[in-house]
Amino acid sequence: MLRRLLLGLIAAAAMATSAAIFVVALAFTLYALVEPYWGRAGAAATVAGVAALLIGLLGATIGLVARARRPKPRLNAMGGVAERIFELVREKPLMAISAALGAGFMAIRNPTYLGSAIRAFLEGRPPKRK
């Protein structure tokens, strides 16, 4: 599992590097196309303007996607546990992150602790029936 995680991280780093190289190559291409007509300063301003426009469009798109309402997930048989986890993450995100990191470190050091923690969480109080 650790090997798959490391390979995934390496693949993500390779993709990010490739994307960065691609963006720089496109910037140089745009500069080379515009430079004979507008000179060095105009070409540099054009590249900067196009970059600012793309960043603005990307930011607006991400903002619209973030505002979109998503339907509530349907709760299955494990609804009580899933519901408690989602409530914890919504109400206290920093506590949820620190708990996840702590559980990860505990699992690395001693996997039996993780099994005990999961069992204690799942055997907690049963979900309320309506």
PEFEN-V687363 format. One record per residue. SS is DSSP state (H for helix, E for strand, L for the rest). NEAR is the number of other ideal C-beta (glycine too) atoms within 12 Angstrom. D_LAST is the distance of its C-alpha to the last C-alpha in whole Angstrom. Layout:
# PEFEN-V687363
ss->{SS:SS}
near->{NEAR:NEAR}
d_last->{D_LAST:D_LAST}
This chain:
# PEFEN-V687363
ss->{L:H:H:H:H:H:H:H:H:H:H:H:H:H:H:H:H:H:H:H:H:H:H:H:H:H:H:H:H:H:H:H:H:H:H:H:H:H:H:H:H:H:H:H:H:H:H:H:H:H:H:H:H:H:H:H:H:H:H:H:H:H:H:H:H:H:H:L:L:L:L:L:L:L:L:L:L:L:H:H:H:H:H:H:H:H:H:H:H:H:H:L:H:H:H:H:H:H:H:H:H:H:H:H:H:H:H:H:H:L:H:H:H:H:H:H:H:H:H:H:H:H:L:L:L:L:L:L:L:L}
near->{11:11:9:10:13:12:13:14:14:14:14:14:14:14:14:14:14:14:14:14:14:14:20:16:14:18:23:17:17:26:27:18:17:23:19:11:13:18:13:15:13:18:23:20:18:24:27:18:19:22:20:14:15:18:15:14:14:15:14:14:14:13:12:12:12:11:10:10:8:8:6:11:12:10:17:11:11:17:20:22:23:20:20:22:24:19:17:20:18:13:12:14:14:12:16:19:14:15:19:19:14:17:23:19:15:19:20:15:12:13:16:12:18:20:15:16:21:18:13:14:20:18:12:14:11:13:17:9:6:6}
d_last->{40:42:45:43:41:45:46:43:44:48:47:45:48:51:49:49:53:53:51:53:57:56:55:58:60:59:60:64:64:63:65:68:68:68:70:74:73:71:73:71:69:68:67:65:64:62:61:59:58:56:54:53:52:50:49:48:46:44:43:42:40:38:37:36:34:32:31:30:26:25:21:18:18:16:14:15:14:15:13:12:16:17:15:16:20:19:18:21:24:23:23:26:28:31:29:27:31:33:30:31:34:34:32:35:38:36:36:40:41:39:37:35:34:32:30:30:28:26:25:24:22:20:20:18:15:13:10:7:4:0}
